[in-house]
């Protein structure tokens, strides 16, 4: 794992945390230079995983490479990880 990050959302009506959504949301993830370097300079070699708090399992998230980053669709927020397919 090269990068871990937490995504949080808050319902501003009642100030409660939101962890799931009724419809998928799209995230634009800028891949840090060190992670991109470890991936051989290719976004195609970067994988994104989301930690499922209920099952306690990391699940790969389908993403597409775009200009300078990844576009990923999800129905929930949690702890996320960026990994590289390339081993140095």
N, C-alpha and C positions, 0 to 999 in steps of 0.2 A: 504494500500500500504506500503510495507516494503522498497522498493528501487525504485528510479526513475533514469533514465540515458538517455542521448542524444547520438544518433549515427549520425555521419557526415561522408560524403565522398566528396572528391574533384577531379574534372577532372584536372589532371596536365597539359594537353595540353593547356587549356584556363583558368585555375584557377577559375572555376565556381563550385558551389555546386551541388552535385548529390543527389537527393532524391528518385528516382525510378530507377529500373533496368529492362532491357529487359527480363531477365531470373532470376529465384529465386537465391538468395545467401543463404548460410548456415552460421549461427552464432553459435559459441560455447560460451555459457554464464556460467561463474563460479558464482554459487549462494553464496552470502556472508553468513558467518557462522550464523549471527543473523537471517537472513531470513530463513535459513534451520532449525534453532532451533524453530522458530515460526511455521514452517511447520511440527512440530513433528519429525524432523530429516529425513524426506522422500522427495526426489526430486519429487515424484509423487504428492505431495501436493502443489507444487509451480506452479503458473500460470503466464504466460507472456502475457502482453497486449502492443499493439502499438497504439499510438495516431494518428488518421487520421486527418491531418491538414486541409483537404478540408471539411470533414463532421463534424469535431470537436467532434468525437466519439471515445471512446476507443474500440479496436477490439482485441479479444483474438487471440493469435498466437499459432498454433499447434507446440508443442515441444516434443522431446523424451528425457528421462533421460539417461545419460551416466555416464562415470567415472568422478565423481566430479562435474558434471554440466549438463546443458541442451543443446540440439542441436535443433535449430529453423530455419525454412526456411522463407524467406521474399522476397518481391520484392521492398521494400522501406525502407528508414531510416526515423526516426522521434524521438519523445520522447517515451521511453519505461518504463514499470513498472513491477516489480515483486511483486506478492501477494501470500498469503498463504490461503489454504482452511481450515486450522485448526485455530480455535479461542481459544485464551488463556483467 
